[in-house]
Every structure is written in structure tokens, then in C-alpha cells.
């Protein structure tokens, strides 16, 4: 205790506002979070709350009318399965392609040049990629004409206005995103760990399964979640390359049709909320599976 604490009539100096805020955890660094927090509130939290309220305020019927209509109309609730049949396989394939390519690229000298080439589709946008695929994969496109010219097929393959056209578009636009994230995780692993395992006699397969894969599980899970959310929100590709009234009628098309074709904003908001709930369930499931294989630095991995 200082002497000033016990001296009669002694008045300690008043602390400045900055010092008092710092004592409560509000220092200069913490205040830098405020702009981002305001952006999150304005761009995400408020629209979400507005959407929930709007979905529970139908023009007619009880408060749950919009949700009742969705789950009782096969033309609406089947869009969930159609979207999952597109998003899940595309995400798995993108991740399966990104991992080996990222491992190969990290060892190359001209890594920057190849990375630029591989991520180029992400700069084009989904609409431009879809328009290009219409010309490339169409009945009179380069792909079919080449196969017919070389006698590999007799009639053009139907690769547009169906499932496979949308699948190809999502694969092209989603791969650069998955690749960049995977490359960052792979490049962050200390090469000395691999060298030590090789010195101890571990071959390439065992090094990948025993060293790289456990270290990559958290990053791959996050990459899967982000790539899945991106693919699940497909809209332009499903309209331009798919069959919007058939097998590629995804949930985003149903939400758009309800809000801007039927002018039923409550139903459109309800479909958007269901869309977010499905994504949330899938993300939770992936993160739960991640925890089965990864326990952090202290716990190691199972098995």
C-alpha cells in the first residue's frame, strides 16, 4: 500500500478516461472492432431479424402460414433436396481436387503464376462463366463439335439446361475459392515435420495420413463449410444453365419466385429462413465431425 492511501486529507489523482476504459478492457485496439461490429449489425443482424419478423407476418392466415405452405407444397419443399444434390457433391469434389493440387503447387517454383491461373475463374463471376458454358457445352458448342468431329460420339451430349450444366458452373466458380483456402493451410505446415517423418522411414502415404491430414482437418472443415454455403446459394447458374422449373429448381429460385413473382414477401422470407437453417444444420454437422477427428494440440487425434 502506498503512503497516500493512509494520509489524512490526501486526494488521489483522478484517472483519465482512457485509463479507466483500459482497466475495463476498452482500449484502443478494442475500439477498432466497433466499425466491423456496426457493419455486422447493419448488414447481417438487422436483415436477419427483419426476415424472421416478415416470415411470421403473412397477409392471410395464422403466423405460421408461410412455413405451413412451404412444408405442404412438394413444389416448394423439394427444392431443399435439389439444392443439396447440387451443393454437397460439388463441394466434396472441389475439396478433393483442391487438396492434391495445393500439395503440388506448394512445391513449385512458379507458384504465383500457377495460382493466378487457377484462381482466374473467380474473377469472372458466375454469370459470365454460365454464359461461356452455354456456348462451350451447348449442342453446337466447341466441346460437342470436337467429340463429334473425332467420332467419339454420334450425337451431341446434353450438358446444358440440366443438372450437369449447373454442376460444371459451380465446379468452375467454386474450385478457386476452395483451392486458395486449402493452399494457405497446406503452406502453413512446417516442412520440418514432413522431413522428420521421412527421415524416420514414413512413405508419402503415411506422411499424409499421419501428419498432414490431422493438421489439415480443422482447415478443411472450415473450407468445406464456406464452399458449401457458397454453392448452396446458387442462383444465376441454376437459371442460365439449369432447368428452373425442373431438377435444378433450387431453393433460392423458390424464394425469388415467391417474393418477386407472387409478391408474397412473407413466403419469400420464410423460404430464406429455411435456406439459412439448412445451411446451419450442415455446418454444425461438419464441425461436429471435425471434432471427432481433431481434439486440438493437447488432445491430438482419435485413433
TORPABA-621769 format. One line per field, with one value per residue (C-alpha): residue number from 1; x, y, z; chain; residue in three letters. Coordinates in nm, 2 decimals. Last residue first. Layout:
<rs>
num = [NUM	...]
x = [X	...]
y = [Y	...]
z = [Z	...]
chaine = [A	...]
residu = [ala	...]
</rs>
This chain:
<rs>
num = [303	302	301	300	299	298	297	296	295	294	293	292	291	290	289	288	287	286	285	284	283	282	281	280	279	278	277	276	275	274	273	272	271	270	269	268	267	266	265	264	263	262	261	260	259	258	257	256	255	254	253	252	251	250	249	248	247	246	245	244	243	242	241	240	239	238	237	236	235	234	233	232	231	230	229	228	227	226	225	224	223	222	221	220	219	218	217	216	215	214	213	212	211	210	209	208	207	206	205	204	203	202	201	200	199	198	197	196	195	194	193	192	191	190	189	188	187	186	185	184	183	182	181	180	179	178	177	176	175	174	173	172	171	170	169	168	167	166	165	164	163	162	161	160	159	158	157	156	155	154	153	152	151	150	149	148	147	146	145	144	143	142	141	140	139	138	137	136	135	134	133	132	131	130	129	128	127	126	125	124	123	122	121	120	119	118	117	116	115	114	113	112	111	110	109	108	107	106	105	104	103	102	101	100	99	98	97	96	95	94	93	92	91	90	89	88	87	86	85	84	83	82	81	80	79	78	77	76	75	74	73	72	71	70	69	68	67	66	65	64	63	62	61	60	59	58	57	56	55	54	53	52	51	50	49	48	47	46	45	44	43	42	41	40	39	38	37	36	35	34	33	32	31	30	29	28	27	26	25	24	23	22	21	20	19	18	17	16	15	14	13	12	11	10	9	8	7	6	5	4	3	2	1]
x = [-0.72	-0.86	-0.64	-0.43	-0.57	-0.33	-0.28	-0.66	-0.90	-0.94	-1.11	-1.44	-1.43	-1.43	-1.75	-1.92	-1.80	-1.94	-2.28	-2.30	-2.23	-2.50	-2.75	-2.67	-2.71	-3.05	-3.15	-3.03	-3.25	-3.54	-3.50	-3.49	-3.80	-3.98	-3.87	-4.01	-4.33	-4.37	-4.28	-4.56	-4.53	-4.61	-4.33	-4.10	-4.11	-4.23	-4.04	-3.72	-3.75	-3.82	-3.52	-3.30	-3.43	-3.31	-3.52	-3.24	-3.45	-3.74	-3.89	-3.55	-3.39	-3.02	-2.76	-2.90	-3.14	-2.94	-2.62	-2.76	-2.90	-2.66	-2.68	-2.59	-2.26	-2.13	-2.26	-2.09	-1.76	-1.76	-1.84	-1.60	-1.32	-1.39	-1.37	-1.06	-0.89	-0.97	-0.88	-0.55	-0.32	-0.47	-0.44	-0.08	0.09	-0.05	-0.25	-0.02	0.31	0.18	0.10	0.43	0.64	0.74	1.10	1.21	1.38	1.06	0.88	1.14	1.12	0.74	0.77	1.05	0.82	0.62	0.25	0.13	0.16	-0.10	-0.35	-0.30	-0.32	-0.65	-0.81	-0.69	-0.81	-1.15	-1.22	-1.06	-1.28	-1.61	-1.65	-1.55	-1.73	-2.04	-2.06	-2.00	-2.28	-2.52	-2.46	-2.47	-2.82	-3.00	-3.03	-2.68	-2.48	-2.69	-2.44	-2.42	-2.49	-2.26	-1.99	-1.62	-1.60	-1.33	-1.56	-1.84	-1.63	-1.49	-1.84	-1.97	-1.69	-1.68	-2.05	-2.33	-2.53	-2.42	-2.11	-1.89	-2.15	-2.37	-2.05	-1.94	-2.28	-2.25	-1.90	-2.00	-2.30	-2.10	-1.83	-1.51	-1.27	-1.33	-1.24	-0.88	-0.80	-0.61	-0.42	-0.31	-0.20	0.00	0.19	0.24	0.38	0.64	0.89	0.66	0.65	0.34	0.16	0.17	0.02	-0.24	-0.33	-0.37	-0.60	-0.80	-0.94	-1.10	-1.22	-1.39	-1.53	-1.68	-1.82	-1.98	-2.13	-2.28	-2.41	-2.60	-2.79	-2.84	-3.01	-3.25	-3.32	-3.42	-3.61	-3.84	-4.00	-4.15	-4.30	-4.39	-4.62	-4.71	-4.37	-4.37	-4.73	-4.70	-4.40	-4.58	-4.89	-4.70	-4.85	-5.20	-5.38	-5.36	-5.10	-4.83	-4.64	-4.41	-4.18	-4.16	-4.05	-3.78	-3.66	-3.64	-3.43	-3.20	-3.18	-3.08	-2.82	-2.64	-2.57	-2.64	-2.53	-2.23	-2.13	-2.17	-1.95	-1.68	-1.68	-1.67	-1.38	-1.12	-1.24	-1.09	-0.75	-0.77	-0.85	-1.19	-1.10	-1.24	-0.90	-0.85	-1.17	-1.04	-0.71	-0.86	-1.10	-0.81	-0.75	-0.82	-0.52	-0.55	-0.69	-0.49	-0.68	-0.55	-0.26	-0.34	-0.37	-0.10	0.16	0.12	0.00]
y = [-4.34	-4.01	-3.70	-3.50	-3.39	-3.10	-2.96	-2.97	-3.26	-3.34	-3.65	-3.65	-3.27	-3.24	-3.45	-3.20	-2.91	-3.08	-3.14	-2.78	-2.66	-2.88	-2.77	-2.40	-2.44	-2.59	-2.31	-2.04	-2.19	-2.22	-1.85	-1.76	-1.97	-1.79	-1.45	-1.54	-1.66	-1.33	-1.13	-1.28	-1.07	-1.39	-1.31	-1.10	-1.26	-1.62	-1.65	-1.53	-1.77	-2.06	-1.97	-1.96	-2.31	-2.47	-2.56	-2.76	-3.08	-2.90	-2.55	-2.37	-2.62	-2.55	-2.34	-1.99	-2.02	-2.26	-2.08	-1.74	-1.88	-2.09	-2.01	-2.37	-2.35	-2.06	-2.22	-2.54	-2.37	-2.19	-2.51	-2.73	-2.47	-2.46	-2.84	-2.85	-2.60	-2.80	-3.14	-3.01	-3.10	-3.44	-3.49	-3.37	-3.59	-3.94	-3.98	-3.76	-3.89	-4.24	-4.20	-4.03	-4.30	-4.29	-4.40	-4.20	-3.95	-3.90	-3.82	-3.56	-3.41	-3.38	-3.20	-2.98	-2.86	-2.66	-2.66	-2.31	-2.38	-2.65	-2.42	-2.14	-2.38	-2.52	-2.17	-2.08	-2.41	-2.39	-2.05	-2.14	-2.45	-2.28	-2.10	-2.39	-2.66	-2.45	-2.40	-2.77	-2.87	-2.62	-2.77	-3.12	-3.08	-2.97	-2.67	-2.75	-3.07	-3.27	-3.46	-3.40	-3.71	-3.97	-3.96	-4.02	-3.97	-3.71	-3.45	-3.54	-3.50	-3.17	-3.04	-3.14	-2.94	-2.65	-2.58	-2.67	-2.88	-2.64	-2.71	-2.42	-2.16	-2.22	-2.26	-1.91	-1.76	-1.95	-1.83	-1.47	-1.50	-1.67	-1.41	-1.37	-1.31	-1.65	-1.81	-1.67	-1.86	-2.14	-1.92	-1.68	-1.98	-2.11	-1.78	-1.74	-2.10	-2.07	-2.26	-2.55	-2.73	-2.55	-2.62	-3.00	-3.00	-2.75	-2.97	-3.27	-3.09	-2.87	-3.16	-3.35	-3.02	-2.92	-3.27	-3.26	-2.91	-3.00	-3.32	-3.13	-2.83	-2.99	-3.27	-3.03	-2.78	-3.04	-3.18	-2.83	-2.75	-3.05	-2.83	-2.59	-2.79	-3.05	-2.80	-2.88	-2.78	-2.44	-2.36	-2.43	-2.21	-1.92	-1.98	-1.98	-1.65	-1.76	-1.69	-1.41	-1.14	-1.34	-1.18	-1.46	-1.45	-1.07	-1.09	-1.35	-1.16	-0.83	-1.01	-1.15	-0.82	-0.64	-0.90	-0.92	-0.59	-0.33	-0.53	-0.68	-0.34	-0.19	-0.46	-0.40	-0.03	-0.11	-0.36	-0.08	0.02	-0.30	-0.20	0.14	0.00	-0.09	-0.38	-0.23	-0.10	0.04	0.24	0.39	0.47	0.64	0.84	0.97	0.87	1.13	1.20	1.07	1.32	1.32	1.47	1.22	1.01	0.64	0.57	0.82	0.61	0.34	0.00]
z = [-3.33	-3.23	-3.29	-3.06	-2.73	-2.65	-3.00	-3.07	-3.05	-3.41	-3.56	-3.38	-3.35	-3.73	-3.74	-3.52	-3.74	-4.04	-3.87	-3.75	-4.10	-4.24	-3.98	-4.04	-4.42	-4.37	-4.13	-4.37	-4.65	-4.41	-4.33	-4.70	-4.76	-4.48	-4.63	-4.97	-4.81	-4.62	-4.93	-5.13	-5.45	-5.65	-5.89	-5.67	-5.33	-5.40	-5.73	-5.56	-5.27	-5.50	-5.71	-5.40	-5.30	-5.62	-5.92	-6.08	-6.15	-6.31	-6.33	-6.32	-6.56	-6.55	-6.73	-6.71	-6.41	-6.20	-6.28	-6.17	-5.84	-5.63	-5.26	-5.17	-5.36	-5.15	-4.83	-4.92	-5.01	-4.67	-4.48	-4.67	-4.62	-4.25	-4.23	-4.44	-4.21	-3.89	-4.06	-4.21	-3.91	-3.88	-4.26	-4.29	-4.03	-4.00	-4.33	-4.55	-4.40	-4.43	-4.80	-4.87	-4.70	-4.34	-4.28	-3.98	-4.20	-4.40	-4.07	-3.98	-4.33	-4.30	-3.97	-4.10	-4.38	-4.12	-4.22	-4.32	-4.69	-4.66	-4.48	-4.73	-5.02	-4.89	-4.87	-5.21	-5.36	-5.21	-5.35	-5.69	-5.71	-5.65	-5.98	-6.20	-6.00	-5.96	-6.34	-6.41	-6.17	-6.32	-6.67	-6.53	-6.37	-6.69	-6.93	-7.06	-7.10	-7.35	-7.54	-7.92	-8.14	-8.28	-8.01	-8.02	-8.40	-8.39	-8.53	-8.30	-7.99	-8.11	-8.20	-7.85	-7.67	-7.91	-7.88	-8.12	-7.87	-7.58	-7.37	-7.48	-7.58	-7.27	-7.07	-7.15	-7.04	-6.71	-6.65	-6.72	-6.48	-6.21	-6.19	-6.39	-6.11	-5.95	-6.29	-6.26	-5.94	-6.12	-6.35	-6.07	-5.86	-6.14	-6.18	-5.80	-5.76	-6.03	-5.82	-5.74	-5.41	-5.28	-5.61	-5.57	-5.22	-5.33	-5.63	-5.41	-5.17	-5.41	-5.62	-5.33	-5.19	-5.51	-5.54	-5.19	-5.25	-5.59	-5.44	-5.15	-5.34	-5.62	-5.45	-5.16	-5.38	-5.52	-5.18	-5.05	-5.36	-5.29	-5.02	-5.27	-5.55	-5.28	-5.11	-4.75	-4.60	-4.78	-4.72	-4.35	-4.32	-4.48	-4.27	-3.94	-3.81	-3.89	-4.22	-4.46	-4.55	-4.37	-4.08	-3.94	-4.24	-4.21	-3.85	-3.93	-4.23	-4.04	-3.77	-4.03	-4.22	-3.89	-3.79	-4.12	-4.30	-4.03	-3.72	-3.90	-4.03	-3.68	-3.54	-3.80	-3.72	-3.34	-3.35	-3.36	-3.01	-2.88	-3.00	-2.84	-2.50	-2.37	-2.13	-1.81	-1.70	-2.05	-2.01	-1.68	-1.83	-2.13	-1.91	-1.71	-1.35	-1.08	-0.87	-0.51	-0.25	0.07	0.36	0.60	0.47	0.47	0.09	0.00	0.18	-0.08	0.00]
chaine = [A	A	A	A	A	A	A	A	A	A	A	A	A	A	A	A	A	A	A	A	A	A	A	A	A	A	A	A	A	A	A	A	A	A	A	A	A	A	A	A	A	A	A	A	A	A	A	A	A	A	A	A	A	A	A	A	A	A	A	A	A	A	A	A	A	A	A	A	A	A	A	A	A	A	A	A	A	A	A	A	A	A	A	A	A	A	A	A	A	A	A	A	A	A	A	A	A	A	A	A	A	A	A	A	A	A	A	A	A	A	A	A	A	A	A	A	A	A	A	A	A	A	A	A	A	A	A	A	A	A	A	A	A	A	A	A	A	A	A	A	A	A	A	A	A	A	A	A	A	A	A	A	A	A	A	A	A	A	A	A	A	A	A	A	A	A	A	A	A	A	A	A	A	A	A	A	A	A	A	A	A	A	A	A	A	A	A	A	A	A	A	A	A	A	A	A	A	A	A	A	A	A	A	A	A	A	A	A	A	A	A	A	A	A	A	A	A	A	A	A	A	A	A	A	A	A	A	A	A	A	A	A	A	A	A	A	A	A	A	A	A	A	A	A	A	A	A	A	A	A	A	A	A	A	A	A	A	A	A	A	A	A	A	A	A	A	A	A	A	A	A	A	A	A	A	A	A	A	A	A	A	A	A	A	A	A	A	A	A	A	A	A	A	A	A	A	A	A	A	A	A	A	A]
residu = [unk	unk	unk	unk	unk	unk	unk	unk	unk	unk	unk	unk	unk	unk	unk	unk	unk	unk	unk	unk	unk	unk	unk	unk	unk	unk	unk	unk	unk	unk	unk	unk	unk	unk	unk	unk	unk	unk	unk	unk	unk	unk	unk	unk	unk	unk	unk	unk	unk	unk	unk	unk	unk	unk	unk	unk	unk	unk	unk	unk	unk	unk	unk	unk	unk	unk	unk	unk	unk	unk	unk	unk	unk	unk	unk	unk	unk	unk	unk	unk	unk	unk	unk	unk	unk	unk	unk	unk	unk	unk	unk	unk	unk	unk	unk	unk	unk	unk	unk	unk	unk	unk	unk	unk	unk	unk	unk	unk	unk	unk	unk	unk	unk	unk	unk	unk	unk	unk	unk	unk	unk	unk	unk	unk	unk	unk	unk	unk	unk	unk	unk	unk	unk	unk	unk	unk	unk	unk	unk	unk	unk	unk	unk	unk	unk	unk	unk	unk	unk	unk	unk	unk	unk	unk	unk	unk	unk	unk	unk	unk	unk	unk	unk	unk	unk	unk	unk	unk	unk	unk	unk	unk	unk	unk	unk	unk	unk	unk	unk	unk	unk	unk	unk	unk	unk	unk	unk	unk	unk	unk	unk	unk	unk	unk	unk	unk	unk	unk	unk	unk	unk	unk	unk	unk	unk	unk	unk	unk	unk	unk	unk	unk	unk	unk	unk	unk	unk	unk	unk	unk	unk	unk	unk	unk	unk	unk	unk	unk	unk	unk	unk	unk	unk	unk	unk	unk	unk	unk	unk	unk	unk	unk	unk	unk	unk	unk	unk	unk	unk	unk	unk	unk	unk	unk	unk	unk	unk	unk	unk	unk	unk	unk	unk	unk	unk	unk	unk	unk	unk	unk	unk	unk	unk	unk	unk	unk	unk	unk	unk	unk	unk	unk	unk	unk	unk	unk	unk	unk	unk	unk	unk	unk	unk	unk	unk	unk	unk	unk	unk	unk	unk	unk	unk]
</rs>
